[in-house]
Amino acid sequence: MMIEALILVTVASAVAVMFADDERAGRLAFGLSLLPLVGSLLMFLGFDGSGNALLGGEIAYETQLSWITLGDLEVGYHVGVDGIGLSLVVLTTVLMSLALLSAWTPIDERQSQFYGLMLFMEASLLGVFTALDFLAWFVAWEFVLVPMYFLIGIWGGPRRKYAAIKFFVYTNVASLVMFIGFVALVFGLPVNTFDLPTIAQSLQAGELGSLAGIAPETLKAVAFVAIFAGFAVKVPMVPFHTWLPDAHVEAPTPVSVILAGVLLKMGTYAMLRFNFTMLSDQAQAFAVPIAIFAVVSVIYGAMLALGQQDLKRIVAYSSVSSMGYVLLGLVAYNLYGLGGATFQMVAHGLISGLMFMSVGVVYNVAHTRMVGDLSGIADRMPLTATVFTAAAFGYMGLPLMAGFAGELYIFLGGMQSTALPYAPIFTALAMFGIVIVAGYLLFAMQRVLFGPFEADTDHEIVPAPVTDRIAIVALVLLVILLGTAPDLIYGMIQDAVQPILTIGGGL
């Protein structure tokens, strides 16, 4: 019952914070967020699952109960984790606690509602990464939109309403497309359940029949495209990415930390579960178009970042580029590719969260994020400048940092892939993105942090508050820890992706 306890504690914490006084809401929220954090770490230390949760592996912390019957359809409650799900559960709880700590400085109105919504979002995210029944998973998936919409729309910047509505419409329409594709697939199977392991194993057994006169192979291909398109918006992949920069720029920095660090991983996690596990044959059939999507996202996202002056927009477009690497690892469809893609989800979650948090610390002091308005602030904010530099180098793939390990696994997987035609060419093109990343991040660092001090702002540039410094230092240490000891999670990730390769014929 560990998963249930984790989610219920988070929901109860959210309710308690909602009714707390504004003056105490931030500290209460941070203190209560440590409960699911400790719980997830205890789950990590006691993890004894093996294999893949959808393909008959030993599921850790599993609970399966009957719920309701809709005609011939059985809807159940089924939760559990394998190495993939647990890695993202831990990422969620870690980033949420640090994001709440970093919110103490910028959030100064309606604090109890803000922190309560953040905790409600955490509970929904935990549901996404642990649910093994489609209906329960979809409820958690959709509920994430609600607190995020209000967090952007109420506490965001000048164009917050536009950004919040755009975020909600894009992702909600994408969810509808994905839902239709998946349900059509289920109705073509001889199953009377939404249980994801049952559906996955039925698909792998070749039990898909026709639906409304549509042949099984055609149904499978159409469903794959619909599901992939729905998740591509959430990732987001080019050309479905336009909601992301607006959401990031208008969102408060702690919300941007969770948006980049965890919400984007919902899309790639779901692709891995649905497209590359349940529909592995279609994933290989569509390998070349998917690889083109991946490479275009890497290069185009990096080029867009190169032309930005707002530090938040730079990091936002960097996320589009980085998610392209994850997709490339998935489509490589071998142990290094799938394992590296999952590892990169965690690594990018930490590094992107660190980048947004560092930008937020600068903005809290200077009240500007524009590259042209700041210069030489390293002398005034040495610790923040050091962490910002470390985060940038982590994005560039500096060895002994988490980003290097993730990208190395993906590139090894890409070069060795036999499932993806012309894999070395796609991989080499994607590697060129690192050069562009280095270009715009080095420019931003040189302009903002170093050189003669200048600040086009009426606010004095002083060291950041202690709580902000604690949050960014803790996060950079985690990035270094995962970079120097990737086997902390990579071993259990490999164990979870190996069965996918077995059923899909990958290497």
N, C-alpha and C positions, 0 to 999 in steps of 0.2 A: 504493500500500500504506500510505498515511498512516493510514487508519482502523484497519487491523489493528495497525499499530505503536502507535497511541494506546491501544488496548484491551489489547494484550499488555504494554506497559510498565506500565499501571495494575495489571493482574493480578499481574505479577512484583513490583511494588512492594508490593502487599498481602501476598504470600507472604513477602517479605523482612521486612516490619514484623512479621508474625505471629511470626517466630522471633527477633526482636530483644529485647534487654533492656528491661524497662519504663522504666528511667531514660532510655533513648535513643529510645524508640519514637515519642514525640511529635515530636521534632525530625527524626527520620528520615522519618516519614510526611509532614510538611510539606515537607521538602526534595524527596522523591520526587514529591510531588503537583505540584511545579512543572514536572516533565517533561511530563505531559499538558497542563498549562496552556500551556506554551510551544508544544507541538505544535498545540494548537487555535488559538492565535493565528497561527501560521505558516499553518495551513489557511485562516484568515480572510483573512490578507493575500494569499494566493495563490489565493483563490477565483475560479474562472472558469466556474462553472456558469451555466445560464440556464434559465428556465422552471421547471416543477414536476416533481419526480422521478417521480411516479406517472403523469404524462400525456404522456410522451414528450419531456420537456425534456433538456437536456444535464446529466447528473449529474456532479458534481465528486467526485473521489477514489473513483471507482467500481471495484469488483471484483465479477466475476460468475463463479462456478464451479459445475460439477455436483457434487452431494454424494452422495445416495443415491436409490434408486428403491424406492417402496413400491407394488408392483403396477403400475398404469398411471400412478401419480402420481410426478412428478419433484420431488424436494426439493433445492433449490440453496442455495448461499451467495451472497448478493447484498447488498452494502452500498454506500452512497453518500449524498451530501447535496445538497440545494438550499438556497436562502436560509433556509427555515424550519428545517430540521434543523440547519444549521450554527450559527444563532443560539442554539439551545438547547444544542448541544455546548459552545460557548464559555461560556454561562451555567453549565453544570454544572462545568466545570473551574475557573472563577473562584470560585464559591461553595464548592466543596470545599476548595480551598487555604485560603481565609479561615476556613472552619468548623474545619478542623484546627488552624489557628493559635489560634483562640479556645478550643479544647478544652484547651490546656495548663494552664489554671487549674483548671477544675472536675473533670477526669478524673484521679483519683489512684490508681486501682486497676485491675488487669488491663489496663494501658494498651496493651500490644502487641496484644491481641485486639481492643480497641476500635478502634484506628487501622487495623488490618488489615481489619476488617469495613467500616469507612467507605470504604476504597479499593476493596474488592470491590463495594460498592454503586455507587461511581463507574463502575467498568467496566461494570456492568449498565445503568446509565443511559445511558452512551455507546452501548451496543448498541441500546437502545430508539430513540434518536434517529437512528441511522445504518442500521439493518437495513431492507432492502427485500424480504426474503422473510418470509412470515408466520410460518413455523415458527421461524426464527432470532429474529425479533422477539418472538414469544410466549415463547420461552425466556428472553430478556433481561428481558422484562416481568415474568415470574413470579419470576425469580431476585432481583429487587429486594426482594421480600418477605422473603427469608431473612435477609440481614444486618439489615434494619430490625426484624424481629421480635426478634432477639437484642439489638440495640442498645437497644431499649426495655425488653425483659424482664429484662436483666441490669443495665444501668446507669441504669434509670429510677427514678422516685419510689416512694412507698409502695404505690401500686396499679398497679405496673408490669406485673405478670403479667396482670391483668384487661385493661389497655389494650393490651398486646401481642397477646393472644388475640383481642380484639375487632377490632383492626386487621387481623389475619391472616384471620379468618373472613369479615369483610365484604368485603375486597378479593379474597379467593380465590374466594368464591362469585360475586362480580361477574365475575371473569375467566372462570369456567366458563360463565356465561350469555352473555357476549360471544363466547367460543370456539364455542359451539354455533350461535349466530346466524351467525357468519362462515363456518364450515365448511359449513353448510347452503347458504349463498349460493354458495360455490365449487362444490359438487356440482351446482348447477343451471346451471353454465356449461360450455361446451364447451372447457375447458382442462384440462390434466393437470399443473398446477404450482401452487405456493403463491406464486409470484413476484407481488409486489404491483402493480408497473406493468402486468404482463400482465393481472391480474384487473381492475384499474381500467379499462383500455382496453377489455376485453371487455364490461364492464358498460356503459360509455359507448356502445359500438357496438350495444347492445340485444340481446346474444346470450344473455341469461338465459332458460332454459327452465323447465319445471315440474319439481317434485321430489316424489315420493311422492304424486302427484295434486294437489299445491298449485299453483295458477296462478302464473305468473311475477310478476305485480304483487303478489299476496298474499304470496308468498315474500319479495319485496323489502321489503315493508312490515314484515312480522314480523321479518325479519333486521335491519332498521334499528332497530326498537324494542329488540330484544335487545342489539344492539351499543351503542346509545346508553345503555341502562340500565347496562350493565357499566361504561362509561366514566364515567357520572354518579356512581357510587359513588367512583371514584378521584379525581374533581375536588376535593371532593365537592359535589354540588348538593343543596339541600333537596328531599326529606326524607331523603336518603341520607347526611347529614353527621355523624351523631351519633358516629361513631368518631373524628372528627378532634380535637375538644377534649380528649378523654381521652388520645389519643396524644400531643398536644402538651404537655399538663400533666405527664404522667409521663416523657416523653422528656428526656434531657439536652439542654441548649440547643443544642450543635452539631448534634445530630440533628434538632432542631426547625428549625434553619436550612435543612437539606437537605430535610426533609419539606415545609416551606412553599415553599421557594425553587425546588425542582426536581421532587419527586415529584408534587405536585399538577398540574404542567404536563404530566405524562405523560397525564393524562386529557383535557385540552383539546387537546393535540397529537394524540392518537389520534382524538378527535372530528373534528378538522380533516381528518386523513388518510382516515379510514374513512367517517364519516357525511356530511361536507360535500364530499368530493372524489369518492369512489367512488359514493356514493348521493345525488348532488346533487338529483335530482328528488324523492326522498323527504324530504330536508332542507327543501325548499320546501313540500312537501305538509304537513309537520308543523310549519310555521313558527310558527303561533300557540301551540300547546301548549309548544313549546320556549321561546318568548319569555316565556310565563307562568312557566315554571321559572326563567328568568333573573331576571326582576323579583322574584319571590318570594324567591329566594336573596339578591339585593341587599338588599332591605328587611328580611327576616326575620333574615338574618345580622347586619346592622347593629343591629337592635333587641336581639338576644341579646347582642351585645357591649356595648351600652349598660347592661345590667343586671349586668355582671360586676365583681368586685373583684380577681380574680387577673389580673395583667398578661398572663400567657401566654394565659389564656382570652380576654382582650380581643383580642389579636392573632390568635388562632386563629379566632374568629368573624369577624374582619375579613377573613380569607382567604376564607371562604365567601362573604362579600359581594363581594369583589373578583373572584372567579371567575365570579360572575353577570354582571359587565360583559363578561368575555371571551366568555361564551356569547351575550350579546346582540349583540356584534360579529359573531360567526360567523353567527347567524341573520339578521342584516341583509343579508348576502350581496351585498355590493358591495365595491369596492376599499378604501374606507376602513374598512368593517366587518371584513372578513377580515384586511386588513393591520394594522388597529388592534388586533384581538384577538390576533394573533401578537406584535405589539410589546408589548402589555400583559402577555403571558406572561413576557417577559424583564424588563420593568419591575417587575412585581409580584414576580418572583423576587428581584430585587435589594433592593427596598424591604422585603418581608416578611422576607427574611434579615437585613436591617439592624435591623428592629424586634426580632426575636427575639434577635439578638446583643446589642442594647442592653439589653434586659430581662435577659439572662443576665449581663451585666457588673454590673448593679445587684445581681442576686441573689448573684453570687459574693462581693460585698463585704458586703451587708446580710443575706443568708441569709433573705430574705423577698421575696415578689412581691406581697403584698397591698397594695392601694392605701391602705387605712386604717392601715397600719403605718408608712408613710413620709411625710415632708413636708419640703420645703425642702432636698433633698439637692444642689441645684445648687451651693450654696456649698462643699460638700465634694467634689463630683465634677463640676467645671465642664465638662470636655471631654466626658464621657459625657452630661451634661445637654444640651449643645449638639447633639450627634449625635442623641440621642433626639428632641429638638425638630425637627431637620431631617427625621428619618425620619417623624415624625408628620405634618408638613406635606407631605411627599412622598406619604403615604397620602391626604391630603386633596386632592391634585391641585394643589399649589403650582406656578405657572409656573416654567419653567427646571429642573424636576425630571422624572425619567422618567415618573412617574405621570401628570403633566399631559398629556404628549404622547400616551400610550396612551389615556387617557380622552377626550381631544379627538378623536382619530381615530375612536374608537368612537361618540361622540355625533354626529359628522358623518355617519358611515355610517348610524347609526340614523335620523337625520332625513331622509336622502336615499334611504332604502331603498324600492325598489318591489317587492321579493320578499316583504316582511313586511307583511301587512295591519295597519293602524293603527300603523305603525311610530313616528310621532311621539309617540303616546300612550304606548307602551311605553318609549320613550326618556326622555320627561319623567318618568315614574314612577321609572325607574331613577336619573335625575339627583337625585331627592329623597334617595336614599341618601347622597349626599355631605354633605347637611346633618346626617344622623344620625351619619355618620363623624366630622364635625367636632365634634359634641357630645360623644361619648364620649372621643375622643382629647384634646380640649382639657381636659375634666374630669380625665382621668388625669394629663396634664402639669401642670396647675395644682396638683393635690393632691400629687403625688409630688415634683415638681421645685422648686416655688416655695413661697412663704410661709415662716413660721417653721420652723426646723429641728426635726424630731421623728423618732425612729426607735425603734419598739417591737421592739428587738432587742438582744441582749447584745454584738453585734459592733460594733466601731468603724467608722464610715463614713470611708473614706480613698479617695484616687484609685485607679483601677483599675490593675492591672499594665500594663506597657508593651506586652506582646504583645496584650492585649485592646484597648488604645487604637489600636494600629496597624491591627488588623483592622477596627474600626468606622470609622475615618477613611478607610481605603482604600475601603471599601464605599460610604460616603456620597459620596466623590469620583466613584465610578463612576455613582452615581445622578444626580449633577449633570451629569456628562459626557454621559450618554445623554439627559438632558433638554434640554441646550443644543445637542447635535448629534445629533438622532434619526436623521438620514440615514446615520449610521455603519452601521446595520443595516436601516433602514426601506426603503431602495432595493432591496436584494436580497430583502427580504420581499415587497414589492409585485411584483417580478418573478416570484416563486414562486407568488403567489396569483392573478395575472392569468389564467393558463390555466384555473383552476377556474371563474372567472366566464364564460369563453368557452364551456366545455362545459355550464355550468349555466344560461346565459342571464341571468346577473346583470349589473349595471352597474358 
